[in-house]
Amino acid sequence: MIRKYCYGKPFETDAVIEMLPVSPGNPASGDVTVFETPERLPASGKAPAFCWRRRLLPEEMVFGLGEANRGINKRGYVYESFCTDDPNHTENKISLYGAHNFIVIAGNKPVGLFFDYPGRLHFDIGFTDPEWICVSCEEADLYLYEIEGASAEDIVRQFRRIIGRSYIPPKFAFGFGQSRWGYGRAEEFREVVRKHREQQIPLDMLYMDIDYMDHYKDFTVNPEEFPDFKAFVEEMREQDIHLVPIIDAGVKVEAGYDVYEEGAANGYFCRKEDGSYFEAVVWPGFTCFADVLNRKARAWFGSKYAALVNQGIDAFWNDMNEPALFYTRRGEAEAEKTVRRYLESGPDKNVMELYGIGGNLQNSVRDYREMYHDADGVSVRHDRVHNLYGYNMTRAASEAFEKIAPGKRILMFSRASYIGMHRYGGIWTGDNKSWWSHILLNLKMLPSLNMCGFLYCGADLGGFGDDTTEDLLLRWLALGVFTPLMRNHSALGTRFQEFYRFGRPEAFRHVIGVRYRLVPYLYSAYMKAALNDAMLFRPLAFVYPEDEIACHTEDQLMLGDEAMIAPVYEQNAIGRSVYLPEEMMFVKFLPDGTISGEILPAGLHFVRVALDEVPLFIRKGRGIPVGDPAQSIPALREETIRMVGYPGAVYDRYDDDGCSTLS
């Protein structure tokens, strides 16, 4: 049962697409307070206008929040929904790139709650007081959806139904993709493909970060490096490679640049309160931002993707769309004053004042407050709808694809997001680090993202920032072979982490090959989850709610209805401990191409897993379809598919042409 409550005058986010009547009164799940005189909450130090509070029973667990830090069970910390460009995902960070305001409180009477509020939303889940959860925001203008169900999983299904079907990518998007910030020359891209094919390391996608553009201008290509881009796209396609160019949120302010001039002439950019266009520095220098909360501007910005689609591109990733701001002219002027004051202050210089300049300039909330949207005739200050920007930028592209390439699936995923964007594209979890702890963080985000509708998701394998190592990369890949989005991505200035640069290319060839062997199962399991409002990855607590150990196991996940994954995520480990809630078959994909299988009883086990092995656990009586490895998705062969798992197990495999849109 789902009830909808309305407070104040909510901004219509379009996150929920099923029409529900507004219920009278307040939800039964907790106490709602709307403050006429806002009071400060101790955990946030902020003055809320709205607060929902509820006592937490000792046995209750709290799931959800999509792309959020820390554990699968969110109890014991604070989280804030405010899309934030911050690559340092340490445990103290309360905001990441996405804003996903859905939680499930699991216990004897499970309840789900979706706070449809596009501004800054604060979750205190047993932080200030271990026995209380409090959700608060600074404006009392929101919809609150309360969902009752028989179980946590039942609640998720109900929620997924009202927010709409998850995005369905083309089948090639389940192949492996190679990426690095810094690829800009045509020959660099050719070399990556050549090396993969020479080493027989499978590859389907090659990502183009900002350096492919003409001076970082959206929807352009460097004319010196790509004088005939359409021919280059075709050259790659002949080798089964799909190029995936990046599109950033900021449009360069430059006379003669058609996208800027068109947007400025038609009023399609966000403005300041005085009516002038809001400008901020990002990669190209000063930029404007398409007002994607305005229907006409959104349709216009989406139409610009045709410039690349018409040259053969069928895949994109949207970036910097929190939106990320380096600084504005106001911020630049204030920084200059601070530096001047510091230099003129004599021997008693305040070093800390100078130290804070960079942090105060970038992604400044004050700058966000100076940015305004024309939401179809209604002026809205950006910070009040901040979490909708990345969502609507991706929506702009997806809606345009229906006209630009009707009937065809286009790969699309984004960095920033809000619930509702899951209908238009997937996400990657942003600029992570080459840290062992981020393998585990990657794992823990997966079910939470699935709960919020984001099925096509993944992390930058091996880590984006800092220097990876061979063992870290191999261990992370052994998790990544199961995530729908699988790509190796690294930052400019870090160690090159293409697989062929390491001393054991055969190990990488095998592990990536396992991904392709699993595609018949992974694609089927994904499509079943998308078409049935189900989760691809589930916490063990969802499947074994009566098993206390399973409920508190956070480094293993259920995959589909047939399997469980338990990656190794510690340096120098020879294996790991794993808890089996029931008898399972311990399967290992071995480097010689064979697959081992050992029946293990329920209970705690230590399993050995070498660096070049991929472990998987198959549930009792079940099996999965597995094929032979291939160099690309088109090279997979139906006749090689066979069952792996318990003898006699059958599997109803979903398949389609992998490119046509579904009705």
Secondary structure, DSSP 8 states (H G I E B T S, - for coil): -EEEEEES---------S---B-SS--TTSEEEE-SS----TTT----SEEEEEE--TT-EEEE-SS-SS-SS-TTEEEEE---------TT----SEE--EEEEESSS-EEEEEE--S-EEEEESSSSTTEEEEEESS--EEEEEEE-SSHHHHHHHHHHHH-------GGGGSEEE--TT--SHHHHHHHHHHHHHTT----EEEE-GGGSSTT-TT---TTT-TTHHHHHHHHHTTT-EEEEEEESEEE--TT-HHHHHHHHHT-B-B-TTSSB--EEETTEEEEEB-TTSHHHHHHHHHTTHHHHTTT--EEEEESTTT---B-HHHHHHHHHHHHHHHTSTTS--HHHHHTHHHHHTT-HHHHHT-EEEETTEEEEGGGSGGGHHHHHHHHHHHHHHHHSTTB--EEEESSEETTGGGT-EEE--S-BS-HHHHHHHHHHHHHHHHTT--SEE-EET-SBS---HHHHHHHHHHHTTSSSEEE---TTS----GGGSS-HHHHHHHHHHHHHHHHHHHHHHHHHHHTT--SEEEHHHH-TT-HHHHT--S-EEETTTEEE----STT-SEEEEEESS-EEEEEE-TTS-EEEEEE-SEEEEEE--TT-EEEEEETT-EEEE----SSGGG--GGG-EEEESTT---------SSB---
